[in-house]
Amino acid sequence: MTTNRDDVKDFLVSRRARVRPEHVGLPAGPNRRVAGLRRGEVAVLADVSVEYYSRLERGNLSGVSDSVLHAVADALLLDDAERDHLFDLARAANASPVRGLRRSSTPKTLRIGLQYALDAFTGGPAFIRNDRLDILGANALGRALYADLFRRAARPNLARAAFLDRDWADAFYPNWDLAADQSVAILRAAAGHDPHDRDLQDLIGELSTLSPEFRAKWGAHDVRRHATGEKHFVHPVVGALDLFFEGSRLMSDPSLSFLVYTAEPGSPTADALRLLGSLDATDRLAAEADDSRAHADT
């Protein structure tokens, strides 16, 4: 039977190694042999026995209570995304073993209402993605932003592009390392939330096999939420884009995220987005004219 014990162990060990004694009001001392806290120190901070915490850190979250998980999260100074990940790991550890691997429920086609919602947003790129970072649909500016990827796949995957299409990624992301870290952290959180998503496991296996950079970053066990912030791109046609982004889960399908990118009004990026939209509209009109002529000739 497949378990997530290794993921639990590696996550807790990596978080413990990150916390210095002085971060939690403990004396550092001159002869410490570990990078962060000792197991016993975490146990004291979480108000559990050393034996019980050691059991957790060996990957056994079976039967653990929410109160203990919160206490461990507090002791390890976990942020909100890391705390959610710990609870996801615990839920997976206590799930029925007969559930088994399953195929993802990602829809084959986007509901027409969602596409209309995307198309209605004209102030910047907008798209819908799943937790595997597949882009399932986009508005016109979203497709123009990722035009190179959409030319290669109907549903491009941002993680695959970042790690396996390095010529594109190195040119598109001014800070590739940061963009790659963010992609891996999103995938790591998704894997903790649903370890039975076979498509996600296949993607992780593919990237681990083909990219040593992905393997190294995956081993860090970092997780993150992706709800708001800034994005920086270098588009091959209009150049540098400094964008703000907001993301939200769809109430009808919490596994999907709706993301919008916007620019500061009057900024060079706002001008670049207007140019990108104009160029994209011209290209689409030319393509439609070519299609009309082709149909007329048949």
KELUMTOR-888149 format. One line per 8 residues: number of its first residue (from 0); their letters; for each residue y, z, x of C-alpha. Coordinates in steps of 0.2 Angstrom, whole numbers. Example, Ala and Ser with C-alpha at 12.3 -4.5 7.8 and 13.67 -1.06 7.14 Angstrom:
2
0	AS	-22,39,62  -5,36,68
END
This chain:
298
0	MTTNRDDV	0,0,0  17,-5,7  29,10,8  47,12,15  44,26,26  49,17,42  66,12,33  69,30,28
8	KDFLVSRR	64,37,45  75,25,55  90,27,43  90,46,44  87,46,63  101,33,65  113,43,54  109,60,63
16	ARVRPEHV	112,52,80  130,47,75  136,64,70  143,75,84  142,94,83  160,96,83  161,84,68  153,97,57
24	GLPAGPNR	160,113,65  146,117,77  148,121,96  143,106,106  136,116,121  133,109,139  115,105,138  112,95,123
32	RVAGLRRG	97,82,125  101,72,109  115,60,105  120,68,89  114,83,79  97,91,81  85,91,67  87,110,65
40	EVAVLADV	106,108,64  104,96,50  92,108,41  104,122,42  119,112,36  108,105,21  101,123,18  83,118,19
48	SVEYYSRL	69,123,32  67,113,48  49,109,42  56,102,26  69,91,34  57,85,48  46,79,34  60,69,26
56	ERGNLSGV	65,62,43  47,56,45  50,45,30  42,56,17  55,57,2  41,59,-11  47,72,-24  63,76,-15
64	SDSVLHAV	77,82,-28  94,75,-30  102,91,-24  93,90,-8  98,72,-6  116,77,-9  114,91,4  107,80,17
72	ADALLLDD	120,67,14  134,80,16  126,86,32  125,69,39  143,64,33  137,49,24  150,38,16  148,32,-2
80	AERDHLFD	138,17,2  126,27,14  124,40,1  119,27,-12  107,19,0  98,36,3  96,38,-16  89,20,-17
88	LARAANAS	77,24,-3  71,40,-12  69,30,-29  59,17,-20  48,30,-12  44,38,-29  42,22,-38  25,17,-45
96	PVRGLRRS	14,9,-32  7,-3,-45  24,-12,-47  21,-23,-32  31,-37,-25  40,-48,-38  51,-63,-38  69,-61,-40
104	STPKTLRI	77,-63,-57  92,-73,-51  95,-86,-64  91,-104,-60  107,-110,-68  123,-100,-70  128,-97,-88  141,-109,-94
112	GLQYALDA	153,-94,-99  152,-88,-81  157,-105,-74  171,-106,-87  177,-90,-80  176,-96,-62  185,-112,-67  199,-102,-76
120	FTGGPAFI	204,-93,-60  215,-105,-50  225,-94,-39  212,-94,-25  194,-96,-21  182,-87,-33  163,-87,-33  148,-78,-40
128	RNDRLDIL	134,-72,-28  118,-62,-28  114,-47,-16  105,-60,-5  122,-68,-2  117,-84,-11  132,-92,-19  127,-96,-37
136	GANALGRA	143,-104,-43  161,-106,-38  178,-113,-44  186,-128,-36  194,-119,-22  178,-109,-19  169,-125,-16  183,-132,-6
144	LYADLFRR	183,-116,5  164,-117,9  164,-136,7  153,-139,23  140,-127,16  140,-135,-1  137,-152,6  121,-145,14
152	AARPNLAR	114,-135,-1  117,-133,-19  117,-114,-17  122,-110,1  117,-93,8  131,-85,18  119,-74,29  109,-89,33
160	AAFLDRDW	124,-99,38  132,-85,48  116,-83,59  107,-100,59  122,-112,58  132,-104,73  142,-120,76  149,-118,59
168	ADAFYPNW	150,-99,59  159,-98,76  172,-110,70  174,-103,53  175,-84,57  188,-79,69  178,-63,71  160,-68,70
176	DLAADQSV	153,-51,75  162,-42,61  157,-55,48  139,-54,54  139,-35,53  145,-36,35  132,-48,30  118,-38,37
184	AILRAAAG	125,-22,30  125,-30,12  107,-36,15  102,-19,21  109,-10,5  101,-23,-6  84,-21,3  85,-2,0
192	HDPHDRDL	90,-4,-18  76,-17,-22  62,-17,-9  51,-27,-20  63,-43,-21  51,-55,-12  65,-68,-10  76,-55,-1
200	QDLIGELS	61,-50,10  58,-69,14  76,-71,19  76,-55,30  59,-62,38  67,-79,41  83,-72,49  73,-59,60
208	TLSPEFRA	62,-73,66  75,-85,71  90,-75,76  89,-61,89  107,-56,84  101,-53,67  86,-42,73  98,-32,83
216	KWGAHDVR	110,-29,69  96,-26,56  90,-12,67  106,-3,66  103,2,48  121,0,43  125,-2,24  141,-5,15
224	RHATGEKH	149,-9,-1  158,-25,-3  171,-22,-17  188,-25,-9  197,-29,7  203,-43,18  195,-59,24  200,-70,38
232	FVHPVVGA	194,-88,40  198,-104,49  195,-118,38  192,-135,46  205,-144,36  219,-132,32  217,-119,47  219,-100,47
240	LDLFFEGS	217,-91,30  221,-73,28  215,-67,11  213,-52,1  197,-50,-9  191,-41,-25  174,-40,-31  165,-33,-46
248	RLMSDPSL	147,-32,-53  144,-42,-69  140,-30,-83  128,-43,-90  118,-44,-74  123,-30,-61  113,-39,-47  127,-52,-47
256	SFLVYTAE	145,-50,-40  160,-59,-45  172,-61,-30  190,-68,-30  201,-72,-14  220,-71,-16  234,-74,-4  251,-65,-2
264	PGSPTADA	264,-75,-12  275,-86,-1  263,-83,14  257,-97,26  240,-94,18  247,-97,0  254,-114,6  237,-118,14
272	LRLLGSLD	227,-114,-2  239,-126,-12  236,-139,1  217,-136,0  218,-137,-18  228,-153,-18  216,-162,-5  201,-156,-15
280	ATDRLAAE	208,-163,-31  211,-180,-23  194,-181,-15  186,-177,-32  196,-190,-41  191,-203,-28  173,-198,-30  174,-200,-49
288	ADDSRAHA	182,-217,-47  168,-222,-35  155,-216,-48  164,-226,-62  164,-242,-51  146,-240,-47  141,-238,-65  152,-253,-70
296	DT	142,-263,-57  125,-259,-64
END
